[in-house]
Amino acid sequence: MDRTTKIKTRFALLKENAKANELVKCTEGGDNVNADGLPTMQKIFYSSLPVEIPDDFLLPLQDPATIKVNQINWSKTTLPEYKGCYAVILDNVINEAECNQLLHMAECSAGGHLGDESVPDHGWRPAMVNAGRNYEFLDMRYRNSDRIIWDNQDVMQRIWKRVLQGKGMKEYFSVLEGKKYKEVLGMKSDKWGDRWLISANGPNERLRFLKYGPGQFFKPHCDGKYTTPDGKETSFYTMHLYLNDSAQALDGLVDMNIDGGEEEMLQGGATTFHGTRYQEARLDADPKIGRVLIFQQRRLLHSGDEVVKGTKYTMRSDLMYSLDESDRGDEDGIVFGE
C-alpha cells in the first residue's frame, strides 16, 4: 500500500493570519511524526503581504530572438524511454537584475526586509509535502529545502508573456489536442476527442519560490496534476524559473577557486530526470540565471539534485488548462441544429 494512503493522524486546524511572522501558520515543534511513526498532517493557509510591482518590471522583450529555445529530444538522450514526452528549456527569459528583484519581492511578500528580526531568514520556511485539500506534512528525508509561497497573478502573467515570446511557445501551449499531445494528456485523450485550452491567465498564480542550501534536495517524484476547487481547470505542465547560476551551467567560465567575499557559486542542484528502467540513467537541467524549464507532469520522473556548494534559488508554477466543450457533439459526431 502506498505510504500516503496509510497516513492516519490528527489534523491541526489553523487560521490564516496576516501578520508578517504568521504568513504561513502551522503547528510547530516536535519531530513531525505521530505515535504510529507517520508524518503529522497540518492544514496550511498561505497569505502574503502587499508588494509594490513597478510598472516597467518584466515588460516584454524588445528582441524576442534573445530567448533561446531547446526542446529535449528524448530519443537522443540517455533516457529514450521518454520518447514523445515534452520538455523544453528556454534561456535568457529574464536577466540577472530581474531575477534579483523578483527574489527580493518574494521575500518582502513573506515579511522579509522589514528592518527587524520578527521574521527569520527573510520569510523562508521549510518546504512541506502536499497531501491534498490544503493538508501538508514535513518529511525532510524526502524533501529538504526552504520555500516562500507568493500568490500574485500580475507577476506570473508578466513572466508568462516573456515565455510566450520564445519561438513556437505560443503555438505549442495554446491548445492541447490530438496525437501530438497523447503523452501529455493520456493515451485515450485522442480517442475521446479531448481539446484543452490554456487558461486566460496561463500559469497558476501561486509562485513557489524554493531555496536549497548545501546538502538539501528533493527526492525523485512525478508532479501531480493540480485541479482548481471548482473543477474547471487542471494542470498538465510544470514550469521552473531559475534565479541564479550554477557552476556546471557556466561550463568552466567561472574560476571556482576565487577567494572573495561574494556568495559561494552554486554547485549541484540540477533538476534531474531519471529513468525507470535503469537507475543510473539521468539527464540534468542545470540552474542558470533566467532559464525556464517546462515539462509535462505525466510520466516524467525527476528530482532536485543535492546541492554541493552555494545556494540554489528557483521558482515553480503550473500551466493551467480548461476542457473545451464548445464544439463537442454526441458520441457519433452528430451536432444537432438549433
N, C-alpha and C positions, 0 to 999 in steps of 0.2 A: 504493500500500500504506500502511496506517495506520502512523504513526510508531512506535507502541508495539510493533507486531508486528515491526518491523525491529531492535529493540534486541538486540544481541548483545554481551555484555560479561562480564567476570569477576564473580563473586559473592564478597562478603566475609562469611563465616560468623562470626557474633558471638554471644557468650554473654551471657545475661541476668545482670545484676549488681544486687544490692540496695543498693549504696552510693548515697548521695544524689546524688553527682555523676555517676553512671553509670546512672540510672534509664532513660535511653534511650541505648543504646550502639550506635555505628555508626562506620564509618571516617570520618575527618575529614581536612581538608587538601586541597590541590589545588583545581581548578576544577570538580570533579564531572563531568568529561567525559573519555571514554576516547580512545584513539588514532583511533577511527573517527568521532569527533565526536558520539557518542551519550552520554546520561547514564549515569553509573556506578551500577549497581544495588547496593543494600545490603539485607542481610537484617536486619530490625529486630525486637527483642523489647522489649516495654514492661513495666515494673513500677512499682509505686507504694509510697511509704511509708505506713504506717498513719496515719489521721487520725481523731480523735475526732469523732463526729457527735452533737451534743446531741439528746436525746430530743424536745425541743419544736421542733426545726428543721423547717420546711416542713410543719407539720401542716395538715390540710385546712382550707379557709377556712370560717369560721362563716357567712358570707353568700356563697354561690356566685354570686349575681347581680352581684357586683362584677366578675366576669370578663365582658368584652365580646367577643362572637364575631362575626366578619365574614368570611363565606365570599366569596371572589373570584368575581364573575360575569364570566367572561372575555368573553362576548359584548357586554358594555357597557364594555369597556376598549379600549385601543389594540392589544390582542392577541386579536382574536376567533378567530384560528386555533386557540386552545386551548379553545374551547367544549367543555364536557363534562369537561375536566380538573379536578382537585381541588387547591385551595389554600385555606387558612383562616388568618386572623390572630386571635389571642386576646390581648387586653390585660388588664393587672392580674393576671397569673397569680401572680407573686411580687413583693414590694415591694423598695424600694431597699436596705434593710438586709440582706434575704435575698440579694440579688444580690451585695452586697459580701462577705458572709460566705461565699457559695458560691465566689466568685473567690479569696478568701483560702485556703480549704480546698484548692482545686485547686492553688494554688501550694505549699502545705505538702506535698501529696502528691508533688510533684516536687522536694522538698528545699529549698524556699524558706523564708525567715523563720527560719533556724536560728541567726542571730546571728553568722555568719561569712561569708567570701567564697568558700566552697568551691563553691557553686552560683551561677553568674552569672545575673542577671536573674530571680531567684526561680524558676528552673526552666524558663523559656520557651526553646524551641529552634525553629529554622526548620522550618516545616511542609513535609513531603515529599509526593510524589505516589504514591498506591498503585498498585502494578503486579501485585498478587495474590500469594498464597502467602507472605505476610509480607515480600515484597520491596517496597522503595520506592526512589524516586530524587528528587534535589533538582533542581528546574528553576524558578529564581526569575523566569524570563521568563514563566512560565505561572501559577505560584502563589507569591506573595511575602507571607508572613505568619509569625507565630510560633505555637507550639502547645504545649499540655500535654495529655497523654492520661492520664485517670484512670479506672480500672475500678472502679466502685462501684455495685452493683445497688441497695443501700439508698437512696442519694441519688436515683438515677434513678427508682425507684418512687415516691418522695415527690413528685418533680416531676410524674410522670405522673398521680398521683392528683389533683393540682391541675388539670391539663389536663382530666381527665375530669369535673371539676365544671362546666366550661363547657357551656352549653346545647347539647344534641344531640351532644356529642362521644362519649359512651359508646355511644350508639345507632349512630353512623356508623362508628366504628372497630372495633367488636366482631367483626363478621362481614362478609367481603367475598364477595359472590356476586351473580350476575345482571347484567342490562344496566346497572344503575346504576353498576357498577364496571368496565365494559369498558375505559374509558380508563386505568384504574389497572392492571388485570391483563393486558390484551391483548385484541384483538378476538375471539379464539377461546375465551376463558375461559367465556363464557356457553354456547356450543355444547357444550363439554366438560363442563359442569356443575361447574366448579371452585367449591369453597367453602373459603375461608381463614379461620382463626380467629386472633384476636390472641393472641400469646404470653402466658402467665401472668404474665410479668414486664413485658409491654408493650414498651418500647423496649430496644434493646441496652444492656447495662451499660457499654459504653465511652463515656465522656463526653469529647468532644473540645473542649477549650477553645481558642479562637482569639483572637489579638491582632493587630490591624492598625494600624500607625502611618502617618504621612504618606507618601504615595507607594506604599503597599502595596495589594495587590489579589489577586483570583482570577479568571482569565480565564473566558469563557463555557464552560460544560460542562453535561452532564446527569449526575446522580448515578447511579452503578451500583448494582445490587442487591447486597446482601451476603447470602451463604448461609453458615450455620454449618458447621463442619468435618464434622459428622455428616450434613449434608444435610437435617435435619429442619425447619429454619426458614429463612425468607428475608425480606428487607425489601421493602416497597413504598412507604414514605413516609420523607422526611427531616424531622427536627424541629430547628428553631433556637430557642434561647432567648437573647434579647438582654439584656446585663447592664449597659448604660449608655445614656444618652440621646444623640440626635443633634439638631443644631440644626433640621434640616428636619422631624423628627418633632414637635418642640415648636412649630413653625409660628409663629415670631416671638415666643414667650412668654419668650425669654431675650435679653438685650442682649449681642450678640457683641462689643461694643466695651469691655466692662468690663475694666479692667486690674487684676487681682487676683493673688494668689499661688496660686490654685487651678489645677488642671489645665485645659488648654485644651479648650473644648467641641468635641465631635466634629462635623465637617462632612464629608459624603460617607459612603461605607461602606455604602450600601444593598445589600440583596440584590435584584438587578435581574433581572427576567425579560425575555428577548429574543425577538423574533420571528424566524422562519426565512425568512419571505417578504420582509420589509422590515427591513434592518439598523437603521434609525433607530427602529423601534418598540420601546418598552420600558415596563415597569411596575416601580416601585420599592416595596419593603417596607423602610421606614426603621427603623433601630435605635431602640428605646425601652425604658426600664427595665421588665423583667418581661413584655415582649411575646414571644409564641411564634408562630412561623410554621411551619406544617406543609404540605408539598406532596408530590404524587406524584412518584416518581423517574422514571417513564416519560414521555418526550417533553419535559418542561419544561426548556428551555434557560435557564440562569441564570448569574449571575456575582456575585462580591463586588466591588462598585464601588470604585474607588480612593478611599482616604481623603485628604481635602484638608488637614484640620487635626485635631489631637487624636488620640485612640486609640479604636478600636472593640474591644469585648470581647463575645464571643458563645460559646455552647456548642451543639454539634450532636450528634445521635444518630440512629438508625434505628428505625422501628417494625417489629417482627418478627412474622411470621405462620407458621403451620403449616397444611398441607393437611388438611382434614377427610376422613378415609377411612371414618368410622363408618357413613355411610348410603349409600355408593356401591354400586349394584348392577352388573349386567353392561351391555353396550352397548345392550340393548333395554329397559333399565329394569326388568328382572325381578329380584326379590330372592328367592332360594330360601330356603325354611324350614329350620329347624334339623333 
